[in-house]
Structures are given as structure tokens and as C-alpha cells.
Amino acid sequence: MTFRYDNRVAIVTGAGNGLGRSHALGLAARGAKVVVNDLGSQLSVAESVVEEIRAAGGEAIANGANVTQPGEVEAMVQAAKDKWGRVDILVNNAGILRDKSFSKMSLDDFRLVLDVHLMGAAICSKAVWDLMKEQQYGRIVMTSSSSGIYGNFGQSNYGAAKMGVVGLMNVLHLEGAKYGIRVNALSPTAATRMTEGLIEAEALELMTVESVTAGLLYLVGEEAPARLVLCAGAGGYAATRIYETDGICLSPEDQTPENIALNIEHILDTSRQTMLQQGADQTIKFIARATERQAGESN
């Protein structure tokens, strides 16, 4: 199997440097026509990526839209459509850091990071959504992080945003499935400007952006998965999945914090855990268990 993106049009946000640049180059090298997006003040770096793609025989245009501004993003999507007629792939990669412990972090910095990562992903996805529905084809990738999935000291804003995009992925997966839109998330570890000073130089040499881009290219392929959080870094690839334990069911008179405490080991037991497909599955499970318990008591 060879992954190609001939005649596919991709938008990569935050593509002037680091992971975004690598994603744009990787897509273009395999035939995609690429909109290289970076914030207006960084447009020159986006243009340099475009020049690199064109020098290698590919097609690309630069765009300076701010992902937090719906009008600018809509204009970017329209520019891609005007030039190539469609948009098949959206890589929500744009991001910033404003790291501080929660007690020292201003709410403005908390809001700014959420605006860029979470609202930016929503705004860009919204801008391509109806077009992808009309095409009956689309591939959208959110960029998550272990900082959100597992937590990381000093990154309450970043972590909240990065877990938020997983929730956005879950819902868009359900709403886009019948239109041929597949939505996934990439949880990368790579040596970028964001990781400078955090990791030893020897380890950084292993954490190439290209190793992460290999995962991205898989997630946007013709036979892409759906609702997958793919973790990638230093040549390692894994999946993060959210499971729910089978749990317990207490009768109304036993529904107390004391009885929850007494049964916490059974609640935490993973032997029969399952991966639910949508939020309603949890409600259906709890009601079914309660109905079974009630029927058993009446017999």
C-alpha cells in the first residue's frame, strides 16, 4: 500500500515552522495541493515553505489567516476552492503556549490558548464542513497532546484546549460519518520551538517532526480510520482510547456516598470495561442495569 494524495487539496494551519511545515511538505511530496497557513506576521515563513514545495515540483499557496477569526478563515477556504475547486484535508495544527502554574496564570492567557487551539480548530473545521459534506469526502485532523490527555504541570490552559479538541473530534466523527468525513486526532511528541529547553539534546535528535508527520499522513489517507487519537513521536506510535468500566448498580435506598466508597474497587474494576461509541451509550447502559436490578428485586 502506497499513500498518495494526488488531486487532493489540503489546508495545514500553523505550517510555517515545526510540525506544520513538516506536514505541509509531507502532503505535497505525495501529491497534495497545499494551503500553507501561518499567522499574518509569519507569512514570510509560510511563503518559504511554499517555495520549497514548488521547487520540488509541487503545488502550494501561502495564507496568513488568523485561525481565531472566522472571516479570515472563510476567505482562506474560498481561496483554496477558487484555485483548486475543493478542500479534502484540514490539519488543525496552529497553536501557542503560555505556560504558568494555574495560580500565576492570568485568565487572559488561559482564554488566549483556548481561542487558538480549541476555537481555532472549531472555526477552521466549520469553514470546510459544508464543503466536505457536499463533496461527500473529507479528512480532518485535530492536534491533541499528552498534556491534555494526561496532564502536565503548568499547562492548565494548553491541557484544557488539547482535551477539548478530542471532544470536538468525537462529535464531528458522529456528525460527519454519513458524509464520508473522517475525523481523527494526532497527539505528537517532537522537537519544535515549543519543546526547546525542555528535553536533552540527545533525546531531541530522536524526536523528529518527520516521525510525527508519518502518523498525520496515515490519518488523512483514503482509508483513514475515524475517531482515533494516534500518538506519535521518536518513531513510536500508539493509540489513546477512553474506556468505561462496567461499574455497579445500586438500589435507590443504597445510593449514598458511603456505599460508593464501599464498592469503589468494583467501580474501578477494568475486567469488563468497554469503549463507548457515543454519550448516549452510557445512559443506555445505566438504565438497562437499573431495569435489570429492579426486575430482579420484584421476582
Secondary structure, 3 states (H helix, E strand, C coil): CCCCCCCCEEEECCCCCHHHHHHHHHHHHCCCEEEEECCHHHHHHHHHHHHHHHHCCCEEEEECCCCCCHHHHHHHHHHHHHHHCCCCEEEECCCCCCCECCCCCCHHHHHHHHHHHHHHHHHHHHHHHHHHHHHCCEEEEEECCHHHHCCCCCEHHHHHHHHHHHHHHHHHHHHHHHHCEEEEEEEECCCCHHHCCCCCHHHHCCCCHHHHHHHHHHHCCCCCCCCCEEEEECCEEEEECCCECCCCCCCHHHCCHHHHHHCHHHHHCCCCCECCCCHHHHHHHHHHHHHHHHHHHHC
